[in-house]
Amino acid sequence: MEQVTYCLAPALKMRKEAFGLLFYNTRDTKLTFVKSAALLDDHLLAVEKDAIRLVGDSARENKKLVSIMQELVKRGLFLERPQ
Amino acid sequence: MNVPNDKCLAAPVNVTWEITKHCNLSCRHCLSAETTAHCPTDMDLDQCKQFIDDLDRARVFQVNIGGGEPFMRDDLLDILDYCHAKGIVTCVSTNGTLIDDYCAKKLAQMKLIYIQVSVDGATPDTNDKIRGAGVFKRATGGIDRLNAHGFKNLSINTVVTGVNFKEIHEIYQMGKFYRAKTRLSRFRPSGRAKEVWQEYFLTKDQILELANFLVHYRDVLTGDSFFSITAGQRRDLGLNMCGAAKMTCSVSPDGNMYPCAFLQEDKFYAGNILRQSIEEIWHTAAIFNTLRNLKVEACCTCQNFNTCHGGCPAVAYFLKNDFNCSDPECIRQLQ
């Protein structure tokens, strides 16, 4: 079973919200709202305190989700950790 | 993780925590009408730690610690350390007079802390009229000690009133001099400030001039939003709308929770964090839901409604005895 983990970037904190994910930067107290229902699908990803794991075959099954996560990596919110 | 609810955030982003009612000053415009006497209702250290544990469980990101004067508590540094160990950012609002070398050194070693020192004038004469004789010198002494020990995240907070309005440019320069950010806060008729409202409030012309100042000095922070003077240019500075019960809430020294520090009266009581979890209060308190659903009718047709939602409910309530009216200092109505 394929697993991909995205770790929160340093100094960031994250919370799951009804709209998606809420990020807080401890270095400047700025908030980032990421509004995406795809990030709330418990069958495809697990949101933990400081990481998100794509589970099952989600990488293959849900290209949109992978695309969103890669965009969040580009924005500096996550670091991709290979398994 | 918290269970998300589509009507509000899972938990506050930040919580304002008045950690003691005890204060060594008696500022004329204090929002909390604090006391110089001993305060037996303040939570003890164990209760504070339990509350911080609860904040951590709820995933609250930041705690704004005020009072009273937070440094009147002998255990404040322990409380700060406990917050930081949980990864919770703290922002301490202080009058600066009790920050000695030992304290400044300890604070400079902390990574997740912001400090704002209250100074209400660019000169001792103006500041001390409001905050008491000799306070300007003592407050700037605390700032000097923080700087001497290399403290980084420092701001100087000024409540803008009719008394110090003439010095806002000098106050801004004072921030530069002390290597601190300038933070301007709105004067509200809450707590002891009700008694001096008529003496201290800004006139229409002063409000308009202040709006212009804020538009031009984009690096000035506004800890509480000047909703009345929110212009499109300042939207990215976070001056959009009231965050009470939506992004934030307030806890008094005895653990009572309210929508914000300016609405700490019985009718706005939401719960007590010594008896309930913060999440339970956040999701169930009637006053919080009232504020979340508040739609100020008088403002609904305004083109700025989506960015301000009627302004500050606390000012509207205290000046007009009604939440459901527009902010009396709304710049669009003043122009």
Interface residues (C-beta under 8 A of the other chain):
Chain A: K13 R15 K16 E17 A18 F19 L22 Y24 T26 T29 L31 L40 V47
Chain B: M1 N2 P4 N5 D6 L9 A10 A11 V13 R59 F61 Q62 G87 V89 C91 L112 Y114
